[in-house]
Amino acid sequence: MFKNFTLSKDKLWSRRQLLKLGLTGAGITGGAAIWQMLNAKNSSLVRVPPMEMMAHHDAANPMQVLRDFEYGTVKRENGRTIREFELTAGTSTIQLNSAVSYNIWDLNGRIPGPTLRAKQGERVRVLFLNNAGHSHSLHFHGVHPSEMDGVRPVSNGKATIYEFDAEPYGVHLYHCHIEPVTRHIAKGLYGMFIIDPPQPRPPADEIVLIMSGYDVNDDNRNEYYAFNGLPHHFMHHPIQIYQNQLIRLYVLNIIEFDPAVTFHLHANFFDVYRSGMTMTPSEKTDVLTMGVAERHILEFAFRYPGKYMFHPHQDAVAENGCMGQFEVVAEKDSKNPRKQI
Ligand SMILES: [Cu+2]
């Protein structure tokens, strides 16, 4: 179905050349720029409508999370590629609705934390500074030695370094692992960690959706739920995508206190790449059950323009904020993208 999105050999070669150019020499600080170049290389194959960006700079900014990938700083050490990230835990207050504000812990001033992205085989180095007034840690999902497992507390005002190989490829996550872990995660200390496969996936409009919950009265039940940090945000601000454009969702369920939720997409079916750890889909469905910390790649394209909801089919979860919609823009309009709202 998506064969037309497969990279040609010359484009693959160009990617390698760019990588070689970008990764040679020690201390290159433009890792993100290199990846932007790579993405630009494929931009003619991927149509992405201009995004409506919120004017405010709150820690919770779901539209900002949507297509934002942190590629870190690339260094070369002892013949290896090191991808270095800096994460600082802090404190913020976010507005869950017009009446309810909520104190959170943020990472680099945002909730969810940055979506970190590396390639399989690279060395990942995470410089973690804890300025959040309480002991925290960062525990990465992946394969690494025990001392890099991120379960030891890092006191307030202290820093630590986590370093490990990026393996295996897939959609992973990181989160604080200090007890009570339910609180430390639900109050904001989590993010997505994508390890790209050695052979790139076909070009697509890549979108991050992270489902989370808020227990604002400490009764071990969530009163609010959200995609990318804010309840109902994508209902009021639909995610614009183009008709017949391959969409690649990176979806994570990090809702504490509920054992599992589903992800349901209206008027379509999606290919499932479980944990993002395969290059071919394992199934096609429109409702996928996800336990806490489960995450997958979901791919689809919309045939017809219009608005289509997505939400967990635990409808109480959806009605309390984990609710959004895609606005599929007609293909004929893609050469003249809408002006930013
Ligand atoms: Cu913590």
Residues whose N, C-alpha, C, O or C-beta is under 5 A from the ligand:
A	BS01	CU	S135 H136 S137 C176 I178 H184 L189
